[in-house]
Amino acid sequence: MSEWLLQTWDELVSRGSGPLFFRLILQPLVAATFAIFAGRKDAREGRPAFSWAVLQERDRAKRRLLVLDAWKGVGTIFLIGWLLDVIYQLIVFSSIRPGQALMVAIALAIVPYLLSRGLTNRIVTRWYAKGPTHE
């Protein structure tokens, strides 16, 4: 088991160089860009930060709607990231490791999206709370 974990770790870390390296920069930027638009919309509509709203929501139906809304924003980016990692694996390893592709897609799409959406919501909410300043 520990040998498998070491191999997986080495293979994940090795993605920092080699073919398709640029996706490690581009994909989180694209996810963050989509999240900024969604976070601004959340703030304008008076909604709380997305991750916080999902964690606080007790009604399963409402929580499901929140998650589906997020999936609309990040789903395509996630799937592209997963597919690019599968292509990377075929080039480098000549085999597919779906679990690794899933981890990479989550790290490159879901995490930046959630962080950026919540942060943008907080910033825009505070910006609007101050109101316009005229000197």
Helices and strands as residue ranges (DSSP letters): H 2-13, G 14-16, H 23-44, H 50-56, H 60-92, H 98-105, I 106-110, H 111-130
